[in-house]
Amino acid sequence: MKTKQIFFRSLFLLIVGFFLLGRLTLLPCTVAVVSGKATKDGRPLMWKNRDTSSLDNKIVFFSGKKYSFIGLVDVMDKMATNVWAGINTEGFAIMNAASGDLAESDRGMRDHGTLMKMALGECATAWDFENLLERTSGKRKVGTSFGVIDALGNACIYETSNSSYKKFDANDPQAAPKGYIIRTNYAFTAPVKGGGGGYIRFERASRLFETAFKEGHLDHKFILQKAARDLANEKLHSYPLSNLKSTESSPPIYINTTDTINRNSTASVAVFHGVSEREKAHLATMWILLGQPVCTVAVPLWANAADVPPELTGPRTAALNDFSRALASHLYPDLRGHMNQYLSISRLLQYGRDGVLSRLLKIENEVFARTEKKLKEWEKEKPAQKDIIDFEKEISAWVLESLKKSFPDI
């Protein structure tokens, strides 16, 4: 009898452990929306570092109820019922960061991805999204901060529960004195303070954005190359990419990425470079990093292509995601063990003579240069769909080929 009690007690604890693990792996994300008033080019921005236990991500094209769109999905989600960030042909984009302190029940976070997929297919503006939130009030199961930008220049955060929401507008000087709003995994409107998580990441992201704002370079490049890949932990006075000098003769150096913005559980990054005029909606760009930021390169996509390059999608996994996971295995020596959150700074800085990040940024800077040139052409004359498809395929194929050449043993 005693043996049976011990067995059922152990089974109960195991089930509870898996449940809590599922809740924890859902929570961590770092996000922001930025008004065009705060950016270099007057165009709004939106950012999501997606942290999850589902590390195989890809991009899928959808034909929605009203609008077509591209969205970030989990490979394991065979029916693509959930979209975790995306943009449609009207220049409307959406993403989220889960807030455990907004959930109204243990099952209060199940509809995040389905609601975002619905929004991308039905909404053209932030006001359309607000109407959707009104219609679904009391019917949805969410506890999250949704981020939205549109082709009218709106950039908003909506702290949302099952039956209510609170809007924070980046264009409102009272809500966003500097023109941007950052969220991690706790809500400013939560009924109980001190819940949720991501307090250290929020402080670090706020510091990075404040510096970029003051220096006048708050743009998509800053977010992709600095904020999304940040490995600092200010509480521990750890700034590995600026203070540490590592050589092949140095002792191995590791950092714990549990509380950094770039984490071992960061599965992807989406940065949306929006527009402020509806007739220029075709220029609204989704920049995607498939995989952990320090292990991959950003690639631009547009919903009007009505297609996704093979390197970013596929019947199973995406080739760019596969590569980034292989590189992550190199940087995290115990990635599948109990020390899986420890990143080898030595390996990050010592690969070849110039290091992993240096090689990634060299490829990425070329992507930026080619894309800027193409967007200038498209701003003068709206491109044909084939032109967008051809450029997407060209740049994605070049990125994957360049990565394989730069890291031949990965």
N, C-alpha and C positions, 0 to 999 in steps of 0.2 A: 504493500500500500504506500509506504514511504517512498519507494522507488518511483512509483507512478506519479506521486505528487511532485517529486523533483523533476520528472520528465515534462509534465505539463507546465510547471513553473518556468522551466528553461525554454520550452516552446513559446510560451507567452512573451517572455523577454526578447526572444529572437524576433518574433513578429513585430513587437513594439519597436525594436531597433531598426528593422527594415522600414517601418512606417516613418519613423523620425528621420532616417537617412534620406528617404524620398522627399520629405518636406525640406530638409536642409539643402539637398542638391538642386531643388527647384529655385531656391531663394536668390542666390548671389547674382546680381547684374549691376552694372554701372552705366547710367544713361544721362543724356542731357539734350535740351533743346536750346537753340540760339537764335535770337531775333536778327534780322538783317541789319538792324541798327548797330549791332556789335561786331559784325563781320567785316572783313577787308573789302569784299565786293558787294555788300548790301543784300546778299542772298541768305536766307535762313539755313540753318544746319540742324541735323539731329543725329545723335550717336547712341549706339548700344553695344557694350561689351557683354556678350551673352555667356553666362556661366551656367553649366548644366552637367548632369551625368551622361547625357546623350551627346557624345563627342563626334559622332558622324553626322555632319550637316551637309546640305546641298541646296541649290536654288531651283525652284520650279516655276514654270509659267502657267497661269490660270486664266480662264475665261470666266469672269464673274457675272453676277446678276445684271449689272449695268456696265462695269468697266473691266478691262483686262488688267492683269497685274503680275508682278514677279514677287516671290516670297521665299523666305528662309524656312526650311523644314528639317525635321529629323528624318534620317534615312529609315529608322525603324518604324516611322509612321507611314505605313504602306499606302494608305488612302489619302495621305496629305491633308488630314482634317484640321491640323493646327498649323498656323503660320506665325512665326516668332518675330518677324520684321519684314516689311515689304513696301512696295511703291506701285501705284497704278498709273494708267495712261493720262490721268488728269493732273498728275503731279502731287497727288495726295499720298503721304507716307505715314506709317504707324509702327510703333514698337512698344515695349513695356519693360518694367522691372517689378517683379512680384514683391508685395509688401505683406508679410505675415501678420502684421498688426492691423490690417484692414479686413482680413478674412473673417467672415461672420460664423463660420463653422469649420469643422475639420475637413470638409469637402469643399471649402469655399474658394478653391483656386483652380478648378478644373476647366473653366471656360475661357481662359486667357487667349489661347491660340485660335480657338474657333471664333471668338468675337472679333479678333483682328482680321481673320480671313474674311468674315462677313463685311467688316468695314471697308476693306480694300475693294471688294466687289460692288459696294453700294455708295460709297462716300466720295465726294469731290472736294469738300471743304471741311474745315474744323466744325462749322455749324451743322453740317450733315452728320458728323460723328456725334455731336451733342444730341441731335434728334434720335440717333440710334441708341444712345445711352438712356434717353427718356423712354423709348419704346421697350427696352429690355429690362427696365428697372423692376426688381423683384423676381425676375425670371432667370437672370444670369447667376453664376457662381464664380465670383472673382474677388481678389484682394490685391490690387496692383496700382501702379502709376503708369497710365498709358501716355505715350508721347506722340504728338501729331504735328506735322507741318503740311502746308498746302501751297498751291500755286498763286495764292493771294498774299503770301508773305506771313501767314499765321504760323506761330510756333508755340505750342501749348502743352502743358502737363495736366492730366486729369487723374487725381487720386480717386480711385473708384472701388466701391464695395458692391455687394449684391444689389442694393437698393438706392444708393446715392453716389454722388460724385462732387468733387470740388475742383474747379478750373483754376490753373495758374498760367497766366499769359506772359510770355517773354517780352511782348511789346508793351506791357503795362509797367511803367516806372516804379509803381508801388510793389508789385509782385516780383519784379526783376530789375532792380536799380541799375545793373550793369548789362542788362539785355540777355541774360542767359539763366537757365534753371537746371540744376543738377539734382539727380535722385539716385539713391542706391536701393536699399531694401527696408526702409522704414518710411512711414508717411508723416508729413507735418500735421495732418488732420486726424491722426489715429486717436481713438477714444482713450486708449491707455498708453501713456508715454513710456519709452524705454523698451518697447517691443521691437520686432523686426530685427534688422542687422545692417552691416555695411557702414558703420559709423566712421571707421578708419579710412575706408575707401572714399567716403563722401568728403572728408576733410582734405585728403590728398588731391582729389579731382578738383575741388574748389580752389585749392592753392595753385594748381597748374593752370586752370582757366583764368584766374585773376592775373597771373603773370602774363599769359598770352594776350589778354585784353589790354593790359597796360602797355605792352610792347607793340601792339597793333598787328599781331599775326594770329588772330583767332580765326582759323580757317580749317578746311577739311584735311589739309596736310598736317597741321599741328595735331589734330585729334588722332589721325591714323598713325603718325610716326612718333608722337610724344605721349599723349594721354593714354591711348589704347595699349601701348607697350610698356607703360610705366611699371617699374619693379621696386620702387621705393616704399619703405615703411617708416614714416616719420616718427612714430611712437618708439621705434627701436633705433632711430637715427641711422637707418640703413639706406644708403643711396648707391647701390652697386654699380650703376652705369656712369656715375660721375666721380666717385671717390676711389674706387678700387682699381688697382693696376695689377693685372694678372699676366704672368708669363709662364712658359712651359716648365720653368724650374721652380715656380711658386707652389706652395702646398695647395691642394684642391680647395676651392671656396664654394660654399653652397648657401643659398638663401631659402627661407621658408616663404612660399607664395600664398599662404592662406589668406593674408590680409592685404595683398598688393592688388592693383587694378588688373594687371596681366597675371592671371592665376593659372594653376595647373588644370583647372576646370573650365577655363575660357575656351569655348568651342568655336566661337566665331565673333566677328565684329561687323556691324553694319553702320555706315555713315552716309547720311542722305544730304546731298548738296542741292537744296531746293531753288525755287525761283520766286519772284514777287509779282510776276505778271502772267495771267492765265494763258495768253497767246504764246508764251515761251515754255509751256509745261513740258514740251519735248526735251528741254535741256536739263530737267531735273534728273539727277544722277544718283544711283545707288552704288556706293563703293563697298565691296565685300571682301573681308579677310576670312577665308574658310580655314578654320583651325586656330590654334593659339597664336596671338599676334606676333610673338617673337619667333615664330616658326613658319611664316608664310608672307605673301605679298598681296597688296590690295589690287583689285581688278574692278573696272567700272562697268556698270550695266544700266540699261534703259528699258522701261516697260514697253515703249513703242516698238521695240524690236520684235515683240511677240515670239521670242525664242530665247534660249539660254545656251551658251557655248558648252560643248560636251565636257570640258575640263571642270565645269562647275556643277554639273548635274549627272545624270546617268541612270540606268535601270536599278543600280544598287548604290554604291558609293561614288563620290566625285573624286577625280584624279588629284585635284589640288588639295582636297581635304586629306586624301591618303598620304600625300607627300608631307604635309604639315605634321601629321601624326607620327610619321617615321622620324622626322627631325626632332619632334618632342621626345621620342624615346631615347634619342642621343643626348638631349639636354637634361633629361630627368633619369639618372641611372637606375632609380628604383621606382619607375613610373607605375609598375603593376604590383608594388609591394606596399608595406605599411609606412614607408617614407616617401610616398608618391608626390608629396607637395614640395619636395626639395629640388630646386633648380641649380644646376652646376654653372655658376658664373664663369668658372675656369673654361669650361667647354664653350660657353657662349662667346667668350673673348678670344679664345685660342685657336678656333678653327682656321687652319691654314695660317697665313700671316696677318690677316685682317679681321678675322672673327665672323661669327654668324650674322649678327645684326648689320655689319658693314656691307656684307654681300647682299643681304635682303634689300637694304635701302638703296643700293646701287641699281638694282633691277627696278625697284618701285619708283625711283626718281625718273627713270626713263619712261615708265608707264604714265606718270604725271605729265611729263613733257609732251608725249604723243597725244594724250587725251586733251590737254589744253589747246593744242593746235587744232585738233578735230572739232572741239566745241566752238572755237572761234569761227570756223567754217559754217557750222550748223546754226550759229547765231545770225549770220548774214542770210542764210537760206535754209529753210527747214529741210532736213534730209529725207530721202526716200527710205522706206523700211529696209530695203536691201543694203543700203549704205551703213545703217546702224548694225545690222546683223554681221556684215563683213568685218567691220571694225572690231566688234566684240570678239568674234572668232579669232581674228588676227592677233589681238593683244593677249587673249587668254592662252592661246597656243604658244605664243612667244614667251609668256611668263613661265609656263610649265617647263618648256624646253630650257630656259635660262636657269631655272632652279636646279634642274637635273645636272646641268653643266657646272654650276657653281658648287654643288654638293654631290660629287660623283660617288661617294661611298655611303650615301644615305639611302 
